[in-house]
């Protein structure tokens, strides 16, 4: 069964553009879930940071999200 990837932040080292995405499925859509180049300046070497998935409201409320 396919699972969506974790949330990611794309950032451009040239102009400072940043975008955090949380894909809804494993089928990534260009310029919605995935960026090949900066939409602001066109720089094609973006930095990507993956984030851990949130564990849900109950974990957040009880402070058990690590």
Phi, psi and omega in degrees: 000126180286146178236145178292148177290164179291164177301147181225151173242125175259137178219147180257121179287345183276312185246350178090004178298141178220145178210126175259130180237149174230094183301141180275341180211180179278354176271097184280135180255129180298135180068011171234310179250344185214140180236125178270334178210164182290125179288345181273312185242350178086002179298133187258011178243077181277151174265140181234132178238126177269144180244153177287152180288142175294147183267001176112168184295319182297318178295322179293317181293325181272355178078019182262014180273114182228000000 
